[in-house]
């Protein structure tokens, strides 16, 4: 469902002016094309398209309008080769709605000590041309990322690549539709929120659909379709004995397959990019969707349990950001703690719905009792998650604004087997430590639902928050409660 952004592009836009003559502008254009070509590929997962050199307000405004109208343009990478008077950028920047990255570089990597003259200086003025451009964007309060360094440096390309992924996720949100099957879990605060304000600020819509509407689609699934999907289950997962042919719970597996096929059809017909479910509204369904949700997430759909549409949208965004990268992202929940003084950890899990994209090994397909929901025992994939660096992210609605929280964590191997825990699970150590990480999360209002990712970093989410225009709270190495307090105080002024 999510490709490697191959159909999308960013526009490389170079600024100059007519003051320096046609020959200089020809050289600027040649250099711009070479830089744009050099930035493509590798860490930059989208095509970099070099646009004509901008030398006046009319061409700038026209280009910004064109970028807004382009379905393929994710955003602009801007660079001032020479001095480019910033007043001529005002009109274009006022109308531009696409994300922008300001690349502060120059064509040459070193000063040509023995030959440098004023002709060279007039041509290569990025050092102050970009400052002029940066001023006007600060004056206009335009959110952007600034990347500094020579364009051939791998570190520069990596930063640009991170931003292009964030821009791709933002592009995916525009006009996206998220489906809520039923409402949110009763009496829960954090899964609520202002869906109208979210659509205004983020560009995606969230609407509710009766579970009976889904049940009707599920009822239309044929036995042949179910048999074909069950065969896929048998090939991809290790089926527990009761779910195998002639097993006592085989019907639970076929019911789960029927639910998955129906959900896929419903989501496809509605052009949805994510969805929510709730165990308190299962009218017409034999069991709470478990394996169906897990597999849909693995294919790129966003998901939030108990009606949590904000997390569903964030999971989708992080799936898009991580497309093509090793590892995965999943809906997650902080479930219980290991308060051993020598090894303090969080156990993350959920009743059923953890994405197998983060599985360490081949998942086991099992059915176990679920003490809530009042339905038949649901089928789910059970697995552990491998060790390594990861992040947990949560989008929360504070009433007057949205806030994105990110906690950098270190996933660890299970300390002992957990044979009686029939869910997918992951252990992690919050950074900078258990006490500070958890206290900072709670102090900032972080939710218990998150998106856990092995293939993204806090830089991806920082760029995304900047594009979205929301507060970003990063909790990681070096975080203290004092520094967090200062950050929160800054946000609240």
N, C-alpha and C positions, 0 to 999 in steps of 0.2 A: 504493500500500500504506500510505503514511503520509499522513494528512490534516493540516490545520492546527490540530489539537487541538480542533476545533469541538465534539466530543462530550464534552469534559472540562470540569471546573470546579474552582475553588478557593473555599473558604469564608472569608468575611470575618467574623471573630469579635471582638466588642467587649466589653470588660470594664468593669464598674461594681460597684455594691453598693446595697443598699436604704437606706443611711444618709441619702441625700439626698432621699428622697421620690419619689412617683410622677411628679410633673411633670418632675422632672429626668430620670428614666428614660425618659419619653416623648420628651423632647428628644434624649437620647442615641440612642435608637432611630432617630429621624428623621435625625439627623446621620449615623449609621452607614449607613443606606440610601443617602443621597446620596453618601457617599464610595465605597461599593461600586459604585454606578452610574458614578461618575466614573472609577474605575480601569479599568473594562472597555473593551475595544477598543484599537486602536492597538498599542503595544508589548506589551500583555498579550494573549496569543494564546488565552486561555481565558476562559470565563464566570466572572464574580465573583459569587458568591451570598451575599447578606447573611443571616446567621443571627440568631436572637434574642439580645438582650443578656444576657450571662452575669453573674449576680448571686449565685451560691452554688455550693458544691461539687457538689451533686447534679446540677444542670443542666450544669455543666462536664464532669463525668465522663460523663454521658449523651451529650453532644455528641461527645466524643472517641471513645466507642465507636461512635457512628453514623458518624463519619468513617472509622474503620477498616473498617467494613463496606461503605461505599459504593464501588462500582466506578468511579463518575464523579469522586469527590473526589480530586484530586491532592495536596492539602495545605491548611494553614490559614494565612491572613494574620491576625495578631492585633494588636489595638490597645486600649489602656486609655484610654478617654475621660476617666474620672474615676479616682480612686484605687480600686484593686481589690485588696483584701488577698490576698497571694500564697499564703498557706497553703491557701486554698480551691481553688487551681489544682493542688495536688500530686497529688491522686487522678487527675484527668484526664490530666495530663502523664505520669504513670507508665504509663498504658496506651496512650497515643497512639503509633502507629507511622508515621503520615503525616508528611511534611516540614512544617516550620513556618517562617514568615517573621514577624519582629517589625517592624511598621511603627510607627516613633516619629514621630507627627505630631500635629496638632490640627486641629479643624474650622476655626477662624478662622486667617487668615494673619497678622494683625497685632493688637497690643494696642489695644483701644479706649480711648485715653488719657483722653478726657473723660468716659466713662461707666462705666469699669471699677469694679466693687464686689465684695463678697464672694460675692454670688450668681453672678457671672460666674466668680470664682475657684473656687468649689465645682464648677461645671459643667466647667470647662476645666482639668483637672489632669493632662493627659498628661505634662507635664514631670517629675512625680515618680511618677505612676501607672505609667508605663512602666519607670521605674527599679526599682520594686518587683517588677514582673513579670520584668524582665531578671535581677534577682538570683536569683529562684527557679529560673529556667532554667539559670543558671550554676551554682548550688548543685547542681542535679540533673544537671549535665553534659549538657545537651540541645544537640545541634548545631542551629544555626539561622542564618538570615541576618538582620541588622539593617539596616534602611533608615531613614534620617533625612531629614526635610524635609516641606514642605507637600504634601499629597496631590494638589494640582493641578499641581505642578511636573513638567515633562516628564522631568527627570532621575530623579525618584522613580519615575515610571511605567516608565521604561526599566529601572531596576534590578529592579523587581518583575517586569517582562516577562522578563528574563534568568532570574530564579529560577523562574518558572512553566515555562519551557522545560526547565530542569534537573529540576524536579519531574515533568514529563511523561515525561522519559527514565527517571527512576527508577521511575515507575509502570509503564512499558512493560517494565522488567526483571523485575517481580514475576511469577513464574510463566512467564517466557519460556523457550523451548526452543531450544537451539543444537545443530546436527547436525555431527558430525565424520565426513566421508567418509574412512575410514582413520585412521591414527595421525598423530603429528607427525613431522617430518623427523628421521631418525635422528641421534643424538649431539648434537642441538641443545638447549641449556639453557633459553633464555628462552621458548621456546614451550611448555615443560612448565608444570606448576603444579598446585595443589591444587583440583581441581574440587569436592570436597566442601565445603571451606571457602568457596569462591566461592558455592556455592548457599546456605550458611548466612548469609553476609554480604550477598550481593547479590540473592538471590531467584531467580536463573535457574539452569537445569540444563543440563549439557553431557553428551551421550552419543554414543558411537561407533556407526557403522553401516558394515557391509561394503560395499566399492565394488561388489560383485556385486549387492547389493540395489538399488543405483541403476541398474546396467547392465540389470537386468530391466525396470525401468520405462522406461528409454530404448528398449529393444527393442520396446516396445509402441506407440511413437509411430508414427502413420500418415504415409504419404507426403504426403497432403493437408495435414496439419498442418505438415509441414516446408515445403511449397511456400508456405503462407500466411506463415510466419515469414520465409522467404527474401525474400518480397516486401517485408516490413517492413524488412529489412536494406537492400534496394535503395533504398527510399524515404528512410531515415533517414541512411544513410552513403554515402560515396564508395567504391564497390567498386573494388579494384585489378583490372587487366585479367585476371589469371589466375582471379579469382573470378567474373567476369561470365559470362553465358550462353555456353556453348560454350568457356569458358576451361579451361585445362589443370588447374586446381585447384578446379573447381566442386564436386567431390565433397567436398572439405574443408569448404566452406561448408555443404553440406547435412548433413554429419556434425555440424558445430558447432551447427546449428539443432536437430537431433535431440537433442543433448545438452542444450541449453537447455530444450527443451520437457519432457524427462524430469526434469531437475533441478527445474524449476518445479512439476511435478506432485508429485514426492517431497516437496518443502518444504511445499507446500500441504496435502497429505494428513497430514503430521506436525505441522502448525501450528507450523512453525519460524520463527524471526525472524532467523536467521543460520546460517552454516555455515562449514566449513573444507574444504580439499582438500589433497592432497599429491602431488607428481609421482612419489613413490616407491611409490604404490599406485594403479594405473590399470587393474587387471584388468578386462577387458571393455569398456573405453572405447578408441576409436580414437585419441583425442588428449586432451591435458590441456585441461580446460575453460578457455577464455580469454574469448571474447566473451560466453559464457553468464554467467560470473561478473561481468563488467563490467556487463552489463545488469541482472542481479539486484540488484547494489549500487545501480544508478541507481533502481531501484524501491523501495529502502529496506531491503533485506536487509543484515545485517552479514556481513562476510567477513574471514577471516584465512588467509593462505597457510601451507603446510607444517604444518597442524594447529594454528595459533595461535588458540585459542578465546578467549583474553582480548582480543585485538585485534578478533576478530569481534564480540564483545559490545560493545566500546567503539565500533566503527564504527556498530553499530545504535543505540546510545545517542545518538551525535552526529548521526545521520540524523534521529532523532526530535526532538532539540533544535533542529535547523535547519529543520524542516519549514515550508515557506511562505516562507522567507527566500531572497533572491537568492544565487546561488552554490551550492556543494555541498561534500560531504565524501567522502573516499575512503581506502581502504586504501593505505598508502604504505610505502616503504622507503628509507632513506638508502643510496644506491648508490655514488656516487663523488664526488670533490672537484675543484674548480677552485681551485688554490692560487696564482693570479696575485696578486702582492703588492698590486696596485691594485684587485682585484675578486675577492675570495675567496667562493666559492659552493659549495652542495651541489646535486648532481644527484639528484633523487628519481625513482624509477621502480620497476618490477618486471618479471618475465619477461613477464607478460601482464595482470595483474589490477588495473588502475587504472580508477576509476569515471568514466564520461563526464560525470557531473554537474559536473566541474571543467574540462571541455574549453573551450578558448578559441574554437574554431570547429568546424565540422562534422567529425567524426572520419572518418578513412580506415579502411576495413575491408580488412585484409591478412592474408596467410599467409606465415610465414617459418620457417626451421628453428629448432628448439629443441634445444640440445646436450645436454639432460638429460631423463630420463623414458623414453627408449626407445620413443616412440610416433611417430605421424605428425605432421607439422608442424601446429601449431595456428593457428586463426584468432583474430585479435585486433583491437581498435580502437586506432589509432595517432593521437596528437594531442599538441599542446603545451597548456600551461596559462598563462593570462594573468597579468599582474603585479598585485601588490596585497598588502595585509596578510593574513596567514594564521597558523594555528597548527599545530603538530604535537603530538600527544598520544599517550602510551603508558601502559598499565596493566601493572605488573609485580608478580610474586609474589616477595617476599623471604623466604619460608619461614614467618616468624612474623607477617607482615602484608602487605597490598597497598599499593602506592604509585602515585599518578597523577602523571606528569610532563607538563608542558606547556612547549613552547618557542615563544615568539612569533617569527615569521619574516617576512621581506619577500620575496614571490615577485617574480621579475624576468623580463623577456623573454629568450629565448635569445640569447646573444651572437653565435652563428653558426648556420647550418643544421646539422642532424644527419641527413643523408639515409640513412646506413647504420645508424642506431639504430632498430630496428623495434618500438619500444614507446612507450606513452604516457609522458610525462615532464614534470617541472617543475623549474625552477631556483629556489633561494631563498637568501637571506642570513640566517643565524641571528642573532638578537639576543642580547646587545648587540653582538657581533662574532663572527667565525668561531672564534677561539681560545677565548674564554670560553664561547660557546654550546655548542660541541662538548665542551669539557673538563667543563663543568658537567653536561651530559647523561650523560657517561660516569661521572663521579664519583658521580652519583646512581643509577647502575645502569640507565639508560634502555635500552630494547630497540632493535633495528634495525628492527622493524616498528612502524608508527605509524598514526594516523588523521590525515590532512592535511585541514584545513578552511578554506574561504574565508569562510564565513558565520557562524562562531562566534568568540568571543573567549575569552581566559583567564578572564574573569569567569564565563562559562557553566560552564566546567570546575571553577572554584573552588567554585561553588554546588553542582555535582553531587558533588564530592568530599566536601563538608561533609555533604550528605544521606546519602551512602554510608558515611560514617564512616571514610574512608581519608586517608592523608597526601597532601598536594598540594604538589608542587614546581613553582614557576613560574620559568622562565628567560626573561628579557626585558630590556628597557631598564633599566639600573640594576643588573643582577645583576653581582656580583663573585664570585670564588672564595671570598673571605672571608665574604661574606654567605651564600653557599650552604653553606659549612662550618658556620656558626652555625645555619642552618635544619636541616641534617641532624643536628647535635649535639642540637638541641632535640627532634627526632623520636625520637632514640635514648635519651633519658633517661626 
